[in-house]
Amino acid sequence: MASPASGQTPEPQPSTDWREEIADGEAERFEAHAQELLQLQRRNARGGRPSRALHAKGMPGVEAVFTVHADLPAIARVGLFSRPGSYRTFVRFSNGSGARQDDRKPDIRGVALKLMGVTGRKLIPGMEDALTQDFLLIRTPATPVRDADEFMALVRASTSPVTGLPRLLRQLGPLRLVTLLARAMRSLAPIDSLATTSFYSALPIRFGDHAVHYALRPHTLREAGDCRGSGPDYLAQDLAVRLRNGPVSYDFQIQFYTDPVNTPIEDASVEWKESHSPFVTVGHLSLLQQDVASPAARRLSEFIETLSFDPWQALTMFRPLGNMMRARNVAYRVSTQAREAAPEPNGDELLG
């Protein structure tokens, strides 16, 4: 690689020098956090069968095709991205709350992908031979919180403000609390359409010897008055109208770790700026044209609701990284068991 001209700052380059920092007592804290979320999950069930502890309300689950591009740069040819190909995919859009609330209420929005037919050893014990790979994303490129401890403090404050907010203030101090709440409010801002929204991992995963964030970038751009639904389920209505008219597509992109300051592994509140680490497009997600109100589509959506979506349901070379991801490894397993999620699909399900 050519040296920069005199006086110019060299462009940041992908680095393999990333590392995780695991604090003393972390495993015990994560187990306690998982049990606390389990209690929230049970309370929200109101005596019925528990749903997800968070992201409880799913929009219609839909079928898609995930395509890996040909001629990727060598640095991106890892795991399922090693060669071009297409994978049947189940997609679940969701609101972040643990309650199935009105789409018009402030909330985090997310999307989860489950690719099928992905060979190779997986991470979760007992599921090493599963043929699925999950990718989970939210609508912001970073989270309001630095780590799992701050996340749980924010959950307590949102579910029990009278006791939770003073506790959060004592834990964080006034300056950090103001910063966190401001970022949280921005992450809850409304969106017009799932089809015109970008989604981000916001947390890193291993990518062979490197570490990356990943994202979905919509092909359809937002236009004024573009929302095609109204009422408490307007996001699902809008998506349904679009899918009746044709497919909805996104680019799947990755950005590489460069250094611990600009692309930290452990601090989830720091956005990995595109100006510092540009995204590389490695694939394409296409939600197939479909009538989500048809009996077959409804059966498919109901089936997708029974599945678990877990960042740790992944190839070993895509192992999740950082404090928040390690906490998820415990919490997702507890939640999945509590609601008796369906086994991993094999991709041959004929639900029509």
N, C-alpha and C positions, 0 to 999 in steps of 0.2 A: 504494500500500500504506500502511495506517495506521501512524503512528509508535507505538512501544511506549510504554506508560504510564510515567510517571516512576518511576525506580528499577528498572525491569525490564530484563533483558538481551535484546536483540533476538534472535530465532531466526535461526540460520544460514540463508543462502539460497544456491541454486545460483549458481555463478560461472563465467564464461568466461575468467577470468584465469589458468588453469592454464598450465604450460609444462614442457617437458622440458629436462633438463640433461645434455648429452652430454659426457663426459670425454674428454680427450686420450688417444689410443691405444685407444679403446674397440673399434673395429672389429677391430683386430688381436687383442685379447684374446678377443673373441667368436669369432673364427675358430679360435683355439687351443682354446678351450673345446669348440667343435663337433667338432674333430678328436679331442679326448680322449674325448668321449662316443662318437664313432664307434669308437674302439678298444675301449671297454667293450661296445658293441653287438656287435662281432665276437667278443670273448672269450665273451660269453654265448651266441653262436651255436654254439660248440664245433665249428667246421668246417662247420656247415650254413649254410643261408640265414639271414641276419640278421633278427631281429625288431626291434621298436622298442627304442631305447636305454633308455627308461623307459616305464612303463605297458605292459609287455609282455603281461601276462595280462589278456585281455578276458573279461568274462562274456558270455553269449550276446548278440550284437548283435541289436537288435530294431527294428521299424518303429514309428513314432509319427506323430502329427499335431501340428504347432506352429501355434497359432491366435493371431493378433494381435487384441487387443480393440478394440472400437469405442469412440468417445467418449473417447479418451485426452486428457490435458491437452496443450496446445499444445507445451510444452517437450519432450514425449516423442514427438512426431510427426516422427520422423527415419527416413530410409531405408525399410526394409521395415515399420517401425512407422507409416508415414505414413497408412496406411489399413487397415481391417480385412481380414483374409484368413486363409487356411489354407495350410500348406506341408507336403508329405510330408517326413518327417524320418527319417534313420538315426541310431540312438543306440548308442553304445558305452560301457558301464561298464567300469572297469578298476581293477586294483591298481597302485600307483605304481612298484613295483620293476622293475628291468630283467630280473629272472628271474621265471618263471611259478611263483610259490610258493603255498603253502598259504594259504587265506583266513584261517586262524586266526592266522597270524603278524602281528605289528605291521606296518602298511603304510598308506600314503596311499591314499585311494580317490578316483577321479575319474569324470567322465562327459563325453563329447564328443557334441555334436549337429551334424549336417550337414543343414541345410535345403536343399531343392531347389526349383527354379523361382523363384529370387531374381534378378531382373533388375537391371542397373546395373553400372557399372565396378568391377572388383575390384582388389586391391592387388598380387598376385604377378605379376611380369613373365611374359608368355607365357600367362597365365591370366585376363587382364582380362575376357574375355567369358564366363567360366564362370558357370553358373547356380546356384552353391552359396554358402552362408554358414555358417561354422563358429562354434560357441561352445564353449569348453572351461572346465570347472569342476573344483574339488576340494572336499573336505568341510570345509575351514577357511576363514574369511573373510580370513585373511592367511597369509603364509608364514613359516616360522621365520627365514628369511634376509632380509637387506636388499636384496641385489643378486646378480647372476650370479657375481661372484667368490666371495662367501660360499657360494653354492649349490654351486659346483664344489668348494670346500674341504670341504663337508659330504659330497659324493659320494665324494671321495677317502677321507675318514675312515671312511665306512661300508663301502667296498669293500676298503680296506687299513688296518684300525685300527692296526696296529703302527707304521706310518710316518705314516698320515694324521692320527691324533689329535694327536701331538706337533706336527706341522706346523700343524694347525688352532689349537692353543694359541699357537704363536708368532705366527701371523697375527692372531688376534683378541684375545689377552690372556685371562686367567682369568675376569674378570667377564662379558665378552661371550660367552665360550664356554659358561659355565654357563647364561646366559640362552637362548642359541641351542639348546643341547641339551635344556633343559626344554621349550621350545616345540616342538622336533622330536618329543619323546616324546608330547606331547599330540596332535600331528597324526597320530601312528601308532596312537592308541587304537582298539580294535575297535568295529565297528558291528554292530547286529543285522540290519539290512535296508537294502538300497538304496532300497526304496520308502518308508521313513520317515525318510530322511536328507536334510538340506539340503545343497546344493552351492553353491559361490561361485566367481566368477572370481578373486578374491583379487588381481587385477591390473587396472589400468584400461585402458579403450579410449576412443577418441574417440567422441562421440555428437553429430554435427553440430558446433556451436560449443562444446559442453560436453564434459566427461569424466565417465565413469561406471564403477562396478563393477556386476556383474549377479549374479543368484542364481536358483536353483531351490528352491522351498519345497514340500515334499510336502503333498498333501491328506490322506494317511493319517498319523495320529499314532502314535508308538511306544507299545506296550502291553507290560506285563510278560509275558515268555515268548513274545514275538511271533514270534521267528525260526522259519521253517518249513523249515529245512534243518539239516544237520549235516555234519561232516567237512571235508575240504580245499576243497570247492567249495560251501560252505554258502550263500554269497551268491547264486550263480547258482541254486541249488536253491530258495531262498526266493523269488526273483523269478519263477522258472518257475511255482511253485504259485500265486502271486498273479495272474499273467497268464492262467493257465488259468481262473481264477475271474472275471476282469473286467479292465478297464483300470486302469492305475496313472497317477496324474495329479500334476502339479506346477504351481504358478504361476511364471511367469518375471518377475522383478522387476529394476529398476535403481535405483541410488542415485547422486546427483549430487555431483561435486566442489564443495566450498565454499571451502576455503582450504588453503594448503600445509602447515599444522601437523596438522590433523585429518584431512585427506584427501590425503595426499601422492601425487605421481605417481611419484617415483623410489624411495621406500623401501617395499619390498614387505612388510616386517614389521609395518607399522602397520595395524591394523584400522580400517576406516571404520565407526565406530560408528553404529548405527541411531538412537541418541538424538541424534546430531549431524546425520546425513543420512538421513532415513527412506527406506525402500524404496517404490517406486511399482510396482504391478503393471501390466504392459503386455501380457502374453500368457499362454498356457496351453500346457503340453506334456502330451499324453496318449499313453502307451504303449498301443498297441491290444491288446485281448484276443486272445491267441494261444497256441497250443501250441508252445512253443519246441523240443519234441522231435520235431515233425513233420518230414518230409523237406523241405518247402518252407521252414520256419523255419530248419532247419539250413543250407540253401543260402544263405539270406539272411544268416545269421550269418557264414558263411565268406566271403561277399562283403564284408561290412562290415569284416572283419579285414584285407582286402587294401587298404582305403582309407587315405588319410592324413587326419588331423584336425589342423588347423593354425589358430591364432588369426589368422594373417595371410591365411587364405583368407576374405576379408571385403570388404564394400563399402568404398569409399574413406572414406566418412564414419564408418566404424567402425574406423579404424586403431588397432591396439594401441599403447599408450603405456608409457613407462618403461623402465628398465634391463633388467629381467627379460624384458619383451616384446621388446625389441630383440635380446637374446641369443637368444631363441626363433626369431626370424626367420632366423638363421643355422643354429642347431642343427637345427631341424625340417627344413629343406631338405636338409641333409647326411644326416640319418637316413632321410628319405623316399627319397632316391636310392639309398642303400645297400641298402635292403630291396626296392627296385623296386616301390613302391606302385602300385596301379592308378590310371588316369586318373580325373579327377573325374567322378562320375556325372551324368547329365542328368535323372534323375528318372523316366525311362520304363522302367527296368529291371524286367522281369517275371521274378522268380526263383522263382516257384511253379510 
